[in-house]
Amino acid sequence: MVFKVDHCRWEYYQLIRREMYMQKLKEQLKIVSKSLATLSKQVDKITKQVDKLQPPKAVPAKKAAAPAKKAAASAKKTVAKKNAPAGKVAVLDSVFDAIKKAGKGINIAALKEKTGLNPRQLSNALYKLSKRDMIVAKSRGLYFKK
């Protein structure tokens, strides 16, 4: 019987502690909420001040000139796109010719010397040529004509 009474008191004590803890949490949350609200108002004020300091961006005279610039830029892009494949083919051809001329295979250092390409261009060209089944790598860094 004494055990039951002590146990009930203990549960009641724990319940009271939980309620007090919850009240403290609620108070702290209210404080945090109020401080967030004030910070939000301060941020709004600062953004309004910054907007006032910035000059207006829209100028009607420049809008008329923009389409002409866009047309010229697009014309340059189309010309560049038409010329781009020819340049890529020339790179692939130069790498393939160097591999073809070397009967016993050629390594990457020799390919760099003969073609004058940077490592990335050379790597891309070797990858494309191997995907097209034009060359084969017998070992790492040693390429042969297929």
Secondary structure, 3 states (H helix, E strand, C coil): CHHHHHHHHHHHHHHHHHHHHHHHHHHHHHHHHHHHHHHHHHHHHHHHHHHHHCCCCCCHHHHHHHHHHHHHHHHHHHHHHHHHHHHHHHHHHHHHHHHHHCCCCEEHHHHHHHHCCCHHHHHHHHHHHHHCCCEEEEECCEEEEC
